[in-house]
Structure formats: C-alpha cells, structure tokens
Amino acid sequence: MNNGDYNEKVMDHFMNPRHVGEIDKPSGTGEVGNAACGDMMKIFLDIDENGIIKDAKFKTFGCGAAIATSSIATDLIIGKHIDEAREITNKAIVDALGGLPKQKLHCSVLAADAINAALDDYLGIERKEENEIICHCMGIDRKTIEHAVSHGAFTLEDVKEKTGAATGACGGERCIANIQKILDKYSEK
C-alpha cells in the first residue's frame, strides 16, 4: 500500500481499526465480497428491541482501504436505528473518511453492502446472489464486470476492453445501460 494514496484519517482507521472482531450471538450478520479478487467483509450487529444498533464489529480480509471502510462504517452505524443505518451509502462512508482514491471506491461499496446484508439478516430478508448475465451476446455476467470495475475499469471503454462486454453484434444498447449502472454504483457521486 502506498501511504501517499491515503489521507491521514484513512491511515488512522487502517492502522488503528475500531470495532474489530465478532459479536457472540449477533442479531444480524452480513458477509460480502469475493476472496478470489481479494476483499471480504463480515459485519456483526447487536440490535436492541427498539431497533437501535448497540454494537457492531467487523472482520475484513483485504487492503488498507477495505479495513478503513469497515472501521468507519461500524463507527457510523453504532447508536443508529436500523432505518438510519440502512440509509448509509458508500458516499457517506467515503465522506466520513475524507476521501478515497478512485481505484479504492469499491471498498466503500462493499462496506455499505455489508451493512445492508447484516440488516437483511436481522430482518429475515433473503438476499439473492446477483450474478445475472449483463451482456448476452458475449456471455458476460455481473460478477465479471464488477470485478473489472473494482480493479481499474472506470469507464465504459475500460469495461469493454477488459471484459469484452458490449462488443457483440447487437450493438450493446441494453448491455451499455446495465454496465453504466454498475459503473455508477462503484463511482463516487
């Protein structure tokens, strides 16, 4: 990790992460990421009878930005009602850290997704694995595109070059719209 890429607050949350560990008998647990591409996050919640998050802990396997976003995300949700925690976006996580390099914004998306996965677990909402085919002509699925985006494909042209998506005979209009939604999800607004 090049420390020059990260501000002081990100480095502090990486070097001194808050709320690391597990909660015995958690109210909800959310695990997101992909070990194959390097970042895995698991968030544990302790929620009281009024829907207030009394405690949150995390275990993260990944880069410094993944650890920092997990740390700040748990800071942001402790003491909040589950409805307030649900509203925390990846942009709020990035803002709370004072920014992240563009190539590390996917870590903030993972942290927001981990919060929502833990809340879904608490509420008994079944999460479906989202790996539908995005580009039917070329047979490119969502995970392939998300992997490319999280590893430096920041534009439609980058995604086309790295994955071959939207390069088939159909012209890719539907594919392009779906790829843009993925790009928007991983970019800071």
C-alpha positions as CSV (number, residue, x, y, z in Angstrom):
1,M,0.0,0.0,0.0
2,N,1.4,3.4,-0.9
3,N,0.6,5.6,2.1
4,G,0.7,8.7,-0.2
5,D,-2.6,7.5,-1.8
6,Y,-4.4,7.7,1.5
7,N,-5.2,10.7,3.8
8,E,-4.5,10.7,7.5
9,K,-8.0,9.6,8.5
10,V,-7.9,6.6,6.2
11,M,-4.5,5.7,7.5
12,D,-5.7,6.0,11.1
13,H,-8.6,3.7,10.5
14,F,-6.3,1.2,8.8
15,M,-3.6,1.3,11.4
16,N,-6.0,1.5,14.4
17,P,-9.3,0.0,13.2
18,R,-12.3,0.3,15.5
19,H,-14.7,-2.5,16.4
20,V,-12.6,-5.4,15.1
21,G,-13.9,-8.8,16.0
22,E,-17.1,-10.8,16.3
23,I,-20.2,-10.4,18.4
24,D,-21.4,-13.6,20.3
25,K,-24.9,-14.3,19.2
26,P,-25.3,-11.4,16.8
27,S,-28.7,-10.0,15.9
28,G,-27.6,-9.9,12.3
29,T,-24.5,-10.8,10.2
30,G,-23.6,-9.7,6.7
31,E,-20.8,-11.1,4.6
32,V,-19.9,-9.6,1.2
33,G,-17.0,-9.7,-1.2
34,N,-15.1,-12.2,-3.2
35,A,-12.0,-13.9,-1.8
36,A,-10.8,-14.6,-5.4
37,C,-10.4,-10.8,-6.0
38,G,-9.1,-10.1,-2.6
39,D,-11.7,-8.2,-0.4
40,M,-14.1,-9.9,2.1
41,M,-16.0,-8.1,4.8
42,K,-18.2,-9.5,7.5
43,I,-20.2,-7.2,9.8
44,F,-21.9,-8.4,13.0
45,L,-24.7,-6.4,14.6
46,D,-26.1,-6.3,18.1
47,I,-29.6,-4.7,17.8
48,D,-31.9,-4.0,20.8
49,E,-35.7,-4.4,20.9
50,N,-36.2,-0.8,19.7
51,G,-34.2,-1.4,16.5
52,I,-31.1,0.5,17.8
53,I,-27.7,-0.8,16.9
54,K,-26.0,-1.2,20.2
55,D,-22.8,-2.6,18.9
56,A,-21.1,-3.5,15.6
57,K,-18.0,-5.4,14.9
58,F,-16.2,-6.5,11.7
59,K,-13.7,-8.9,10.2
60,T,-12.2,-7.9,6.9
61,F,-9.7,-9.6,4.7
62,G,-8.4,-7.1,2.2
63,C,-6.4,-4.0,1.5
64,G,-6.0,-1.0,3.8
65,A,-9.0,0.8,2.3
66,A,-11.2,-2.3,2.9
67,I,-10.2,-2.2,6.6
68,A,-10.6,1.5,6.9
69,T,-14.1,1.5,5.3
70,S,-15.1,-1.4,7.6
71,S,-13.9,0.5,10.6
72,I,-15.6,3.8,9.7
73,A,-18.8,2.0,8.7
74,T,-19.1,0.4,12.1
75,D,-18.5,3.8,13.7
76,L,-21.3,5.3,11.6
77,I,-23.9,2.8,12.5
78,I,-23.4,2.3,16.2
79,G,-26.2,4.1,18.1
80,K,-28.4,4.5,15.0
81,H,-31.8,3.0,14.4
82,I,-31.8,0.3,11.7
83,D,-33.7,2.6,9.3
84,E,-31.0,5.2,9.7
85,A,-28.2,2.6,9.2
86,R,-30.0,1.5,6.0
87,E,-29.6,5.0,4.6
88,I,-25.8,5.0,4.9
89,T,-24.3,4.9,1.4
90,N,-20.9,4.3,0.1
91,K,-20.6,8.0,-0.5
92,A,-21.3,8.7,3.2
93,I,-18.5,6.2,4.1
94,V,-16.1,7.9,1.7
95,D,-17.0,11.3,3.0
96,A,-16.6,10.2,6.6
97,L,-13.1,9.1,5.7
98,G,-12.3,12.3,4.0
99,G,-12.0,10.6,0.6
100,L,-10.5,7.5,-1.0
101,P,-8.5,7.1,-4.2
102,K,-10.8,6.3,-7.2
103,Q,-9.4,2.8,-7.5
104,K,-10.4,2.0,-3.9
105,L,-14.0,3.3,-4.0
106,H,-15.2,-0.3,-4.4
107,C,-14.2,-0.8,-0.8
108,S,-16.8,1.7,0.3
109,V,-19.4,-0.1,-1.8
110,L,-18.5,-3.4,0.0
111,A,-18.9,-1.7,3.4
112,A,-22.3,-0.3,2.6
113,D,-23.3,-3.7,1.1
114,A,-22.1,-5.5,4.3
115,I,-24.2,-3.2,6.5
116,N,-27.3,-3.9,4.4
117,A,-26.6,-7.6,4.3
118,A,-26.4,-7.7,8.1
119,L,-29.6,-5.7,8.4
120,D,-31.3,-8.0,5.9
121,D,-30.1,-11.0,8.1
122,Y,-31.6,-9.3,11.2
123,L,-34.9,-8.6,9.4
124,G,-35.0,-12.1,7.8
125,I,-34.8,-10.8,4.3
126,E,-33.3,-13.4,1.9
127,R,-30.6,-12.0,-0.3
128,K,-30.3,-13.4,-3.8
129,E,-26.9,-13.8,-5.4
130,E,-26.8,-11.2,-8.2
131,N,-24.9,-12.7,-11.0
132,E,-27.2,-12.3,-13.9
133,I,-25.8,-12.1,-17.5
134,I,-25.3,-8.5,-18.4
135,C,-24.0,-9.0,-22.0
136,H,-25.9,-11.9,-23.6
137,C,-24.1,-11.8,-26.9
138,M,-20.7,-12.3,-25.2
139,G,-22.0,-14.2,-22.2
140,I,-20.5,-11.7,-19.6
141,D,-22.0,-11.8,-16.2
142,R,-22.4,-9.1,-13.4
143,K,-19.5,-10.5,-11.3
144,T,-17.1,-10.3,-14.2
145,I,-18.0,-6.7,-14.8
146,E,-17.9,-5.8,-11.1
147,H,-14.5,-7.5,-10.8
148,A,-13.2,-5.4,-13.7
149,V,-14.6,-2.2,-12.3
150,S,-13.2,-2.8,-8.9
151,H,-9.8,-3.4,-10.5
152,G,-9.5,-0.3,-12.6
153,A,-12.1,-0.3,-15.3
154,F,-13.6,3.1,-14.5
155,T,-15.2,3.9,-17.9
156,L,-17.4,2.1,-20.3
157,E,-14.5,1.8,-22.7
158,D,-12.3,0.3,-19.9
159,V,-15.0,-2.3,-19.2
160,K,-15.4,-3.2,-22.9
161,E,-11.6,-3.6,-23.2
162,K,-11.2,-5.7,-20.0
163,T,-14.2,-7.9,-20.4
164,G,-15.4,-7.9,-24.0
165,A,-18.9,-6.8,-22.8
166,A,-21.0,-4.7,-25.2
167,T,-18.7,-5.6,-28.1
168,G,-21.0,-8.1,-29.7
169,A,-23.2,-8.0,-32.9
170,C,-26.2,-6.5,-31.2
171,G,-24.6,-3.1,-30.6
172,G,-24.9,-3.4,-26.9
173,E,-27.5,-0.8,-26.1
174,R,-29.1,-2.8,-23.3
175,C,-25.7,-4.0,-22.1
176,I,-24.3,-0.5,-22.0
177,A,-27.2,0.7,-19.8
178,N,-26.6,-2.1,-17.4
179,I,-22.8,-1.6,-17.4
180,Q,-23.4,2.1,-16.7
181,K,-25.5,1.2,-13.6
182,I,-22.6,-0.9,-12.3
183,L,-20.1,1.9,-13.0
184,D,-22.4,4.4,-11.2
185,K,-22.7,2.1,-8.2
186,Y,-18.9,2.0,-7.9
187,S,-18.2,5.7,-8.5
188,E,-18.4,8.5,-6.0
189,K,-21.3,10.8,-6.6
